[in-house]
Amino acid sequence: MNKNELPLSGETAFIEALAREFGTPPPDVILGIGDDCAALAVDGDRYLLWTVDTMAEGVHFDLSYMSLAQLGWKALAVNVSDIGAMGGEPRYALLSLGWPRNRDRAGALEFAQGLQQAAREFGVAVIGGDTVASPQGVVITLTVTGWVPGSEMVRRSGAQAGDLIYVTGVLGDSAAGLEILKNRVELDSVVKKPLIQAHLTPRPQVPAGRLLARLGLATAMIDLSDGVATDLFHICRASRVGARVKAASVPVSPLVKTAASLLNRDPLDLALKGGEDYQLLFTSPSRKGEALRQAFTQAGLPPPLALGEVTPGDRVLLVTEMGEEDISGAGFDHFRGVSGER
């Protein structure tokens, strides 16, 4: 096989192949490729967290139903969510903006206003970047840094058999909102508005991530960008464990169920495979269940919701009344030919 040929398909295999080319990171890199953020030892007992994300028009967003200000908000929010997934606090951002030559540059200022609104909300300062002419569509790359005490950082790799699997909120709202936007579905505004808002202006769960890290309540954590089926599988791969998710325990809101019936979609499918909820998915020892509930309640946060259990093995299994279904990695994947805007 030619060294440039990839033996496996899919985004995860692609990233792993690239990581092999880049080799072993230097000693001051505490955590390199394979988690929500890279972590560097640069400030005593604190780690610098570093994440980057790219959004391309026609792949991640469609400006026919998303304003440029909403795009600016979301572009920052998805990066901030990565910092939260490590238990950290976001601090600074660098923006690389590709803007088409034939498009009004006043739109770039509208985008910047939405980004700055999110930056104020999440305590981030935009401190630099780059602008280029894009040959086709808007392309945004944001780099966000943050800090976390070294002893508190939560990785994907700490889950252990017997841990319970939790999520910080309901699932499927963003995926349902995207389906409504793409298909121009007419729904009662009471149902439609919050689902669309969940997709266009997600709110990263940084306070929950910090709480879990500070109190040592999470053994592994990830933010839900590609859906439980894929993101939980990332935790399982990193931790060398398996997982069982109970279908009856998956928190699907009544709004998603209503929208799904009109969209001819399975609400459970939207919840587990739709992605872009930007809730936190984490594992925690079963003995800490009461401590979790109390900590979240005292902090004024909704208590986390249990989905299932970490098990020996290497697969993510969905337990239904009909038996068990392997859903490992069945969420969104850029290189698996999954259609639709992401």
N, C-alpha and C positions, 0 to 999 in steps of 0.2 A: 504493500500500500504506500502511495506517495505520502510524505510527511504532512502535506498540506490538505489531504483528504480527511474529512471528519467521519469516524466510524459510527457515530450516533447522531440521530436527528434531534431537533429541539433546541430551545434557548439554553437550557441548563448545560447540555453537552457542548454547545458552542462556547459558553463562558469557561467551562472547564478546560477546553482545548486551548483557549487563549491564555488561561492562567498557567498552563504548562509551558507555554512559550515564554512567559514573563519570568518564570522561575521563582526561587525562594526570595522573599522580601528581606531587607536588612533587619538587624536586631531591634532597632527602635520602632519597628512596625509591630505592634501588639496583635493586630488583626488585619489581615489583608483581604484578598478576593474571596467572596463566598458568604458574606453577611450583609446586613442592611447598610452598614457603614464600614469604612476602614477606621482603625484606631491607632494613634501614634502616641508614644510616650515622650512628651515634650515639656511638661510643666509639673514636675514633682509627682504628687500622688494623683494628678488629674490626667485624663487621656483626652487628646484632641480627636473628635469624631469628624469624619469627612465623607460626604456622599455627593453623588452627581446623578442627574436624571435628564433625559432628553425627551422632548415632545415635538412631534412632527405633524404638520397639518395633513389631514387625510388619513393619518394612522391613529393619532391620539385624540384629535379634536376636529370638529367641523364648525366653521364659523358661520354656517347658515343657521345654526340654532344656538350658538354660544357667543356671547359678546367678548370683545377683546379684554375688557376689564375682568370678566369671569375667568378668562384664560390666564391672566396674570395672577389672580388669586390661586388658581389651581396649580399653576406651575411651581409656586413656592410651597404650597401646602403639601404636595406629594413628597417633596424633599424633607420638609420639617417632620413629616411622619416617619421617615427613616431614622432621624435623630431620636425621636420618641421611642422607637422600637428598640433602641439600645439602652434606654433609660436615661438619655441625656437631655440637655437643654440646648436649643439652637441659638446661634449667635450671629454669624455673618454669612453673606451670600455674594457670589459672583455670577453675573449674567452674561451668557453669550447669546446674542439675538441675530438670527438670520432673517432678513426682511426683503421681500421681492422688490426689485427696482421700480416696477410699474404700479406699486401699491402706495396709497397715500400714507406718508410717514406720520400724519397726525394720529393714525391708528396705533402706532407704536407708543405714543404718549398715553393713549387710553389703556393699552396693555400695562404700561409702567405704573399707572395710577392704581390698577387692580392689584398689581404685585406689591406696591408700597402699602396698600391697605392691609394685605395679609401680613406684610413684614411688621407693621405696627402691632397688629393683633398678636403675633407670635413672638415678639421681642427680637426681631432679626434686623440687622443693618445691611443694606445692599451697598457694597463698598468698591465695586469695580466690575470689569468684564471686557466684552468685545462685541463689536457689531460688524456684520458682513452682509453683502448682497446675496440673497438666496435665489437660485435659478427657478425654483418652483415651490411656492408655499412658504409659510412661516415655520421656522425651526427654532426651538428654544432649548438651550442647555443651561441648567442652573446647578451650581456647586454650592452646597451649604455646609458650614462647619458648626460644631458645637462642642460642649465639654461634658464629661461625666467623671465622677470620682472612680479611680481605677478599681477599687474594691467593689463598686456597685454595678459596673457595666454588665448588661445581660446580652448573651450571645444566642445564636440559634442552636448551639451544640450541647446544651446542658440538660436536656430532657432525659428522664429516667423512667423505666418501666414502673408502672404504678402511679405516676403523676397523673393528675387530672388536667384536662384541656379546657381552657376558658377563652372567651371572647368578651371584649369590653362593651359590645352593643349589638343591636339587631343587624341582620345580614340581608343583602339583596336589594336594598333601597336604591343604591347607585345603578346597579344593573337594570333594574326596572325603569328607573328614570331615563337611562340611555335608550332603552327599547321604545319608550314613549316618544322621545325626541326623534329617533331615527324613522319611526313608522308614522309620525304625525297623528298619534292616537288621541282622540277627543275623550277626555275623562272629566269628571267633576273636579273642580279646582282643589277641593279638600284632599283628594287623593293625588292628583297630578302634581301640584306645586311642591310639596315636601320631597317627593321622589326625584323630581328634576333638580331641586336644590341640592339634594344629596350627591347627585352626580356632578353638577357644575361647580359647587362651592363646598368641597369636603372639609371637615374639621379634624385635623390630626389630633390624636389622643396623647399629647405630650404630658399633661398632668398625671394621667393614669400610668404612663410609662415611668415617670420620675418616682411616683409613689411605690410602684412595684420594685424598682431598683433600690430605692433608699431603704426600704424595709426588708429587702431580701426575700420577697415573696414569689418571685418568678425564677424558674430554673432555665427556661428558654423563652425567647420571644421573637416575634416578627410582625410587621404590619401587613394588613390584608390589601394588597394591590392586585394580585392575580387570582384571588379566590381561595377559600379554605382548602379545596382539593389540591391545589398547587403549593400554596404557602405552608400548609401543615406538612406536606411532603418534603419541603425544604428543611423544616425542623427535623423530621425523621431521618433524612439523609445525613444531616450534620451531626445528629446525636446517635446515629446508628440504632434506631428503634423503629417500632411500628406504632400504629394508632388505630383506635376504633372510635368512630363518631356515630352517635345515636341519632337517627333521622328525627325521632320524636323530640329531641332536645335542641335541634337547630332553631335559633330564634329568628323566625320570619315574621315581620310585622303584618298586621291586618291590611295595611295599605298595599304591600307587595302581593299579598294573596288576591286582593281585589283586582289589581292591575294585571297580574298574571293570567287570571281567568279571561280577561278581555284581549290579552296579547297572545292567547293560546300557548302559553309557556308554563312550564312546571315551576312553581315558586321555590321548591327545594333546589332545583337546578340553578336558578338565579342566585340563591343564597350561597351555594357551595362552589359554583364555578364562574359566576359573573364577575366578581372582583371589583376593585376600586371602592371598597367600603372604607378603607383606611381606618378601620378599627384595629386594635391590637389583639393578636392571637398569642396566647402564652400558656405555659405549663407550670404547674405548681404541685408540691406534695399534697396528697389528700388530707393529711393532718392539719394543713394550714387553711382549710376551707373557712372556718369561722373567723380566723384572723383576717383573711381577705375581705370578707363581708364587712367586718367592723372597720377596717382601715378605709375602705372606699366610702362607707357611710359617713364616717367622721370627717372625711375630706370633702364631703358634699358631692361625691361622684356616684353614678349608678353602680350597684354591685355587679361584678362580672358574672357571666352566664356560662355554666358548664356544658360542654359539648360531648365529652367522652373521656377516654382514658388512653394513656400511653402504654404500649404493650411491647413485649419482645417481638422481633421480626423486622421487616423493612417496608411494609406496605401500609397505606391508609385505607381502611375498610369502613364503608358506610353500612350500618346495621339497620335494616328495615324489617317490616313484618314478613317480607318475602325471603329474608335471608341476608347474606352479606354481599356487598358489591365493592370491587376494588376501584377506588376513585383516585389513586395516586397520580398526581400531576395532571389531572383532567381539567384544570382551570385554563386561564389564558396563557398562550405561548406565542411570541412573535414569529418564531420560525417553524411552527407546526402547521401553518396554513389555516389558522383560525381566522375567520372573516370578521369584519366589523371594526368600528372605530375603537381604538384604545389610546 
